[in-house]
């Protein structure tokens, strides 16, 4: 009877830990010395917690490095990751690229204008796909500005 009660307690602890992880709690642990299949379940659960924590740390680093420090070439490392973990990292890297690429294009056009080159424009397509939303609006606004500056410069020269 005591052994059955212990197994129920172990399963309740495991269930409680799973619920906590599902709610996003960061610090969840279970006794590592459980025997048999319960011990293997706890070991696998700890591996999931570690992977989740590692991904969270990588995202924090990317947010700081790209978002705060302006290192637009930074990407998260996908090595040693498989399946859903690798997919999530690849999606984050794609998001960083999708955000950074139009901004870099805009920065290049603004730099050209600052140097007196009014022939550069922001591409309305990047990697074969049309810009959309705010990226499209920003690109069109800058292209209109460059066009108006070019017209104005031509009038002044004339």
Helices and strands as residue ranges (DSSP letters): H 2-22, H 36-62, I 63-68, H 83-114, E 125-126, E 129-130, H 133-157
